[in-house]
């Protein structure tokens, strides 16, 4: 993702999220949108008495239901409301 590029939409369930990115592409002189999904889980670590938030794509078993939910919602957003 390009620096300064803002997500099209972010879907979150607790610390698990799916971020939809929209980029423009061109083929044979025709411009079209390309959507991609970035899946992450946020977690906090203590550094110098402060909580610092970091991202990972590693899940624990209790994260699976949230992961399924945010990915299904991302799919709904793209398939039901956009032409992809």
C-alpha positions in Angstrom: 0.0 0.0 0.0 1.3 3.4 -0.8 2.2 5.8 2.0 -0.7 8.1 2.7 -3.2 5.8 1.0 -6.3 5.5 3.2 -8.3 2.2 3.5 -11.5 1.9 1.5 -13.1 0.3 4.6 -11.9 -1.3 7.9 -14.0 -4.0 9.5 -13.2 -4.8 13.1 -14.3 -7.4 15.7 -12.3 -6.8 18.8 -8.6 -6.9 18.0 -9.2 -8.7 14.7 -9.7 -6.7 11.5 -10.0 -6.9 7.8 -9.0 -3.7 5.9 -10.2 -3.3 2.3 -7.8 -1.4 0.1 -8.9 0.1 -3.3 -6.4 0.7 -6.0 -6.9 1.8 -9.6 -5.4 -0.3 -12.4 -5.4 0.0 -16.2 -5.5 -2.7 -18.9 -5.9 -2.1 -22.6 -6.6 1.6 -21.9 -9.4 0.9 -19.5 -9.2 1.9 -15.9 -10.8 -0.3 -13.2 -10.7 -0.7 -9.4 -8.8 -3.5 -7.8 -9.7 -4.4 -4.2 -7.4 -6.3 -1.8 -7.9 -7.4 1.8 -5.3 -7.0 4.6 -6.1 -9.2 7.6 -4.5 -8.4 11.0 -4.8 -8.9 14.7 -3.7 -6.1 17.0 -2.0 -6.8 20.4 -0.5 -4.6 23.0 2.9 -4.9 24.6 4.4 -3.0 27.5 7.3 -0.7 26.5 8.7 1.8 29.1 5.4 1.7 31.1 3.3 2.4 28.0 1.2 0.0 25.9 2.4 -0.1 22.3 0.0 -1.6 19.8 1.4 -3.9 17.1 -0.1 -6.1 14.4 0.3 -9.7 13.5 -1.4 -12.2 11.2 -1.0 -15.0 13.7 -4.2 -16.1 15.5 -5.0 -18.1 18.6 -7.9 -20.5 18.6 -10.2 -18.0 20.3 -9.6 -15.5 17.4 -11.1 -17.8 14.7 -14.7 -16.8 15.1 -13.8 -13.1 14.8 -11.5 -13.7 11.9 -14.3 -15.6 10.0 -16.8 -12.8 10.8 -14.6 -9.9 9.6 -13.6 -11.8 6.4 -17.2 -12.6 5.7 -18.2 -9.0 6.2 -15.4 -7.9 3.8 -16.7 -10.3 1.3 -20.2 -9.0 1.7 -19.0 -5.4 1.2 -17.2 -6.3 -2.0 -19.6 -8.8 -3.5 -22.9 -7.3 -2.6 -22.2 -3.6 -2.9 -19.4 -3.3 -5.5 -18.8 -4.6 -8.9 -15.7 -6.8 -8.6 
